[in-house]
């Protein structure tokens, strides 16, 4: 659709708290026609560094532009100054709750929209409760839409669930594998790490050992551990066992092949070259790799389930064992799976439905949800910790929380 089909642009203020959400917001808004968007970050302990910001906005309309950082107290005044029709709370759940609470008292109030920066499964009740005051939630597949509609009904959150395509996916139709010889070892094998999974230290060690075996057996190939942050940088989710530390211990122990493993930093797109293959446990990077037609494997050794965030790939044809990773035998998902998961046609009607929300905001037709604020009070306490507490307080809180999970 061209801008001429949208004579009145939608005014959107997007507020993010971390690199992954900023990346998603900038890519999403860059692809929407007829939008006047302002992007900012809210100050918080996981605020991305200048390098992380540059990586997040690369290839979007915000590349090379300064992304302002505002305090939580400035959320309402920022939204008012930009006369926003819609506030896109592109942030973690606790911060979304704070952004919604700040914007909800404005008159006229803007429409409140949020989403997740990658695959959103499994859909969780807690995540939707943080979004209780919202008008809409963006999902990225037909199955995700049905799951979030189910969860929203379960917890009585009336948000409309909108379908979009993950903005980093560029294929016009169902992608096909580009490799002529599926049995050949890739020129570079990229492992996309995640902070949350696998949770066990030994599982992470086993992944790096498999990559080391690949590197030892394929001296003409590169094996890259693609991490999300450099030392000292913050990520969206806390990581208990960083891969760079595990790699250091493997090298100290002189594990064969470990000296050839590389740590990779920067945008994922820089690593997905034509000779590459990607493996991961459940990262959205798998979809970026599939989108380019590259061999892509989801590691199956630790099981399939909600805790590993990989159930959606169970019948994809792309599950792979660590023995196959070490051998460089990386598959590609089936056409049937691709047709039903994330690779639907790009024009999902998102711009039209956001336009209707913007019109309702201008006409003061959005529902008054302020009575729901009391249900948010407990969650807003955690949001306070996330947005205004010093970093050491957040780390201590996380340590207690994760420690309690390991004991239970």
Residue pairs with C-beta under 8 A, 6 or more apart in sequence:
1 33
1 34
1 347
1 351
2 33
3 9
3 33
3 34
5 33
5 34
6 33
6 34
6 351
6 355
8 34
9 34
9 35
9 36
10 32
10 34
10 35
10 36
10 85
10 86
10 354
10 355
10 358
11 36
11 37
11 82
11 83
11 84
11 85
11 86
11 358
12 29
12 35
12 36
12 37
12 38
12 84
12 85
12 86
12 87
12 88
12 354
13 37
13 38
13 40
13 78
13 79
13 82
13 84
13 86
13 87
13 88
13 110
14 25
14 26
14 29
14 37
14 38
14 39
14 40
14 87
14 88
14 90
15 40
15 41
15 42
15 70
15 75
15 78
15 87
15 88
15 89
15 90
15 91
15 99
16 22
16 25
16 39
16 40
16 41
16 42
16 90
16 91
17 41
17 42
17 44
17 46
17 47
17 91
17 92
17 95
17 236
17 386
17 387
18 46
18 47
18 48
18 91
18 92
18 234
18 235
18 236
19 48
19 52
19 53
19 55
19 56
19 228
19 229
19 235
19 236
20 56
20 117
20 118
20 228
20 235
20 236
21 90
21 91
21 92
21 117
21 236
22 39
22 41
22 48
22 53
22 56
22 57
22 67
22 90
23 55
23 56
23 57
23 117
24 90
24 115
24 116
24 117
24 118
24 167
25 39
25 88
25 90
26 39
26 56
26 57
26 60
26 61
26 62
27 59
27 60
27 167
27 168
28 88
28 90
28 115
28 138
28 164
28 167
29 35
29 37
29 39
29 60
29 61
29 88
30 60
30 61
30 62
30 167
31 167
32 350
32 351
32 354
33 351
34 351
34 355
35 351
37 61
38 78
38 82
38 84
39 62
39 67
40 67
40 68
40 69
40 70
40 78
41 47
41 48
41 53
41 67
41 68
41 69
41 70
42 69
42 70
42 71
42 72
42 75
42 91
42 95
42 99
42 387
43 69
43 70
43 71
43 72
43 387
44 72
44 95
44 386
44 387
44 388
45 234
45 386
45 389
45 390
45 391
45 394
46 92
46 234
46 235
46 236
47 69
47 234
48 56
48 233
48 234
49 230
49 232
49 233
49 234
51 230
51 233
52 229
52 233
53 67
55 266
55 267
57 63
57 64
57 65
57 67
58 267
58 269
59 267
59 269
70 78
72 98
72 102
72 387
72 388
75 98
75 99
75 102
75 103
76 102
76 103
76 105
76 106
79 87
79 102
79 103
79 106
79 110
80 106
84 110
85 110
85 111
85 357
85 358
85 361
85 362
86 110
86 111
86 112
86 113
86 354
86 357
86 358
86 361
87 99
87 100
87 103
87 110
87 111
87 112
87 113
88 113
88 114
88 115
89 95
89 96
89 99
89 100
89 112
89 113
89 114
89 131
89 134
90 114
90 115
90 117
91 99
91 114
92 236
92 386
93 126
93 127
93 130
93 131
93 379
94 130
94 379
94 382
94 383
94 385
94 386
94 387
95 383
95 386
95 387
96 114
96 130
96 131
96 134
97 130
97 131
97 132
97 133
97 376
97 379
97 380
97 383
98 380
98 383
98 384
98 386
98 387
99 112
100 112
100 131
100 132
100 133
100 134
101 133
101 373
101 376
101 380
103 109
103 110
103 112
104 112
104 133
104 369
104 370
104 373
105 370
108 361
108 362
108 364
108 366
109 361
109 366
110 361
111 135
111 136
111 357
111 358
111 360
111 361
111 366
112 133
112 134
112 135
112 136
113 134
113 135
113 136
113 137
113 138
113 162
113 354
113 357
114 131
114 134
114 136
114 137
114 138
115 137
115 138
115 139
115 140
115 164
116 127
116 138
116 139
116 140
117 236
117 284
118 140
118 166
118 283
118 284
118 287
119 140
119 144
119 282
119 284
119 287
119 309
119 312
119 342
120 139
120 140
120 144
120 147
120 148
121 143
121 144
121 147
121 309
121 311
121 312
122 147
122 306
122 309
122 311
123 144
123 147
123 148
123 150
123 151
124 151
125 151
125 154
125 155
128 137
128 148
128 151
128 152
128 155
128 157
128 159
129 155
129 157
129 375
129 376
129 379
130 379
131 137
131 157
131 159
132 157
132 369
132 372
132 375
132 376
133 369
133 372
133 373
133 376
134 157
134 159
135 159
135 160
135 357
135 366
136 159
136 160
136 161
136 162
136 353
136 354
136 357
137 148
137 152
137 159
137 160
137 161
137 162
138 161
138 162
138 163
138 164
138 350
139 145
139 147
139 148
139 161
139 162
139 163
139 164
140 163
140 164
140 165
140 166
140 342
141 163
141 340
141 341
141 342
141 344
142 163
142 340
142 344
143 312
143 340
143 341
145 161
145 162
145 163
148 161
149 161
151 157
152 158
152 159
152 161
158 367
160 353
162 348
162 350
162 353
162 354
163 344
163 348
163 349
163 350
164 348
164 350
165 342
165 344
165 345
165 346
165 348
166 284
166 287
166 342
168 269
168 284
168 287
168 288
168 291
169 287
169 288
169 291
169 342
169 343
170 291
171 291
171 292
171 343
172 346
173 343
174 335
174 338
174 339
174 343
175 290
175 291
175 292
175 293
175 338
175 343
176 293
177 293
177 294
177 295
177 332
178 274
178 292
178 293
178 294
179 293
179 294
179 295
179 332
182 295
182 331
182 332
183 329
184 328
185 214
185 218
185 221
185 327
185 328
186 221
186 275
186 276
186 277
186 295
186 328
186 330
187 220
187 221
187 222
187 273
187 275
187 276
188 221
188 222
188 223
188 224
188 271
188 273
188 275
188 276
188 277
189 211
189 214
189 221
189 222
189 223
189 224
189 276
189 277
189 278
189 279
189 325
189 328
189 330
190 224
190 226
190 264
190 271
190 272
190 276
190 277
190 278
190 279
190 289
191 207
191 211
191 223
191 224
191 225
191 226
191 278
191 279
191 280
192 226
192 268
192 278
192 279
192 280
192 283
192 285
192 286
193 225
193 226
193 227
193 228
193 243
193 280
193 283
194 237
194 280
194 281
194 282
194 283
194 309
195 228
195 235
195 236
195 237
195 238
195 239
196 237
196 239
196 309
197 281
197 282
197 307
197 308
197 309
197 310
198 204
198 207
198 281
198 302
198 308
199 240
199 307
200 302
201 240
201 241
201 246
203 301
203 302
204 241
204 243
204 246
205 246
205 250
206 301
206 322
207 299
207 322
207 325
208 225
208 243
208 246
208 247
208 250
208 258
208 261
209 250
209 255
209 322
210 322
210 323
210 325
210 326
211 223
211 225
211 257
211 261
211 325
211 326
212 223
212 250
212 255
212 256
212 257
212 258
212 260
212 261
213 256
213 257
213 326
214 221
214 223
214 257
214 325
214 326
214 327
214 328
215 221
215 222
215 223
215 257
215 258
215 260
215 261
216 256
216 257
216 260
217 257
217 326
217 327
217 328
218 328
219 260
221 328
222 260
222 262
223 257
223 260
223 261
223 262
224 261
224 262
224 263
224 264
224 271
225 243
225 244
225 247
225 261
225 262
225 263
225 264
226 264
226 268
226 271
226 285
227 242
227 243
227 244
227 263
227 264
227 265
228 235
229 235
229 265
230 265
231 244
238 395
238 398
238 402
240 402
243 263
244 263
247 258
247 261
247 263
250 258
250 261
251 258
251 259
264 271
268 285
268 288
269 288
272 278
272 288
272 289
272 292
272 294
274 294
276 289
276 294
277 289
277 294
277 295
277 296
277 297
277 328
277 330
278 285
278 286
278 289
278 294
278 295
278 296
278 297
278 330
279 296
279 297
279 298
279 299
279 320
279 325
279 330
280 286
280 297
280 298
280 299
281 298
281 299
281 302
281 308
281 309
281 310
282 298
282 308
282 309
282 310
282 313
286 296
286 298
286 313
286 318
287 342
289 295
289 296
290 296
290 318
290 332
290 333
290 338
291 343
293 332
294 332
295 330
295 331
295 332
296 318
296 330
296 331
296 332
296 333
297 318
297 319
297 320
297 324
297 325
297 330
297 331
298 310
298 313
298 316
298 318
298 319
298 320
299 319
299 320
299 321
299 322
299 325
300 319
300 320
300 321
301 321
301 322
302 308
304 310
304 311
304 313
304 314
304 319
305 311
312 341
313 319
313 333
315 337
316 333
316 334
316 337
316 341
317 331
317 332
317 333
317 334
317 337
318 331
318 332
318 333
318 337
319 331
320 329
320 330
320 331
324 330
357 366
359 365
360 366
385 393
385 394
385 397
386 394
389 397
